[in-house]
Structures are given as C-alpha cells and as structure tokens.
Amino acid sequence: MSVVKINVLTVPAEQRETLEKRFAARADAVGDSDGFEWFELLRPVEGTDAYLVYTRWRDEESFQAWLGGSMKAAHAGGAEGERPKPAASASTLWSFEVVQQAAPRSA
C-alpha cells in the first residue's frame, strides 16, 4: 500500500499569502517524481495556524528518493543570500501507511 507524508507547517498570518504563492509557483515540481501519487496544500480555516502539506507515495523508497533529490534541490536556493526567508516558523513531518481507502461511487 501507499504511504502518506504530511508536513505540518506553522505559518504566521502575515506569511500565509507568501507560502501559498511559493507552493503555486512550484506546483508541478513533485508531479514527475517516480512513485508520486498525490499532493494537496491544506489551508487552516479555524483554530490553528498550521498548514498541512499532504503527499502520497507508492512506497517509502519513492518518498526518500524525492526527498534526497528533487525536493532538496528545490529548497537549496541560489547563491548564498539569495534563498528567501522561510514562510513557516516551524515544521513537523507525520508519516502514515494507507491501510484502507475508498473512492467515490460512479453514478
């Protein structure tokens, strides 16, 4: 079964727009990765300042390959001093295995 990685990003209110624009600019960066299945950026509605970055992968090896390759390069930035300040003030990675799933029924 697939694995799900949820990056929990604490984002101050004044940085929300910045975070969303950065993700929009890199929307296709993960899509061509081997083993990639799904991505969603979830904006908090109430009660928290945490955004959830949901990705689903064929297996742990696919995620680790992306983490050490494409993702690392995307977050490396350019020459020293060119990397923008992070929009999130903290992050935590949650990991899950998919044990059950359901899809909408066809009409």
PESULCOR-V730054 format. One record per residue. SS is DSSP state (hx for helix, st for strand, lp for the rest). PHI is phi in whole degrees, 0 to 359 (999 if undefined). PSI is psi in whole degrees, -180 to 180 (* if undefined). Layout:
BEGIN
SS_PHI_PSI / SS_PHI_PSI
END
This chain:
BEGIN
lp_999_164 / lp_289_165 / st_241_149 / st_242_135 / st_240_126 / st_241_115 / st_267_117 / st_267_112 / st_252_121 / st_277_118 / st_233_115 / lp_300_149 / hx_309_-40 / hx_287_-9 / hx_253_-3 / hx_302_-50 / hx_299_-41 / hx_300_-48 / hx_301_-48 / hx_296_-39 / hx_294_-40 / hx_296_-43 / hx_294_-40 / hx_298_-38 / hx_291_-24 / lp_247_23 / lp_305_-35 / lp_267_-1 / lp_298_-33 / lp_266_-22 / lp_302_-29 / lp_267_3 / lp_286_136 / lp_300_129 / lp_88_-6 / st_289_136 / st_240_-36 / st_198_150 / st_218_141 / st_213_139 / st_254_119 / st_254_121 / lp_270_134 / lp_292_143 / lp_257_-41 / lp_202_151 / lp_82_-3 / lp_203_161 / lp_248_19 / st_264_123 / st_273_149 / st_246_127 / st_255_106 / st_261_121 / st_231_146 / st_236_137 / st_230_152 / lp_303_-40 / lp_197_170 / hx_299_-37 / hx_299_-40 / hx_296_-44 / hx_297_-46 / hx_297_-37 / hx_296_-43 / hx_294_-43 / hx_301_-42 / hx_275_-9 / lp_243_-94 / hx_300_-45 / hx_294_-42 / hx_299_-43 / hx_294_-40 / hx_295_-32 / hx_266_-3 / hx_287_-31 / lp_75_-173 / lp_267_-143 / lp_296_163 / lp_307_134 / lp_91_-12 / lp_270_-18 / lp_289_126 / lp_290_155 / lp_297_137 / lp_301_142 / lp_282_-28 / st_270_144 / st_267_-14 / st_197_158 / st_211_151 / st_221_137 / st_257_124 / st_257_142 / st_234_138 / st_220_153 / st_256_140 / lp_279_119 / lp_251_-21 / lp_212_151 / lp_207_159 / lp_219_146 / lp_243_155 / lp_302_146 / lp_281_141 / lp_288_143 / lp_278_*
END
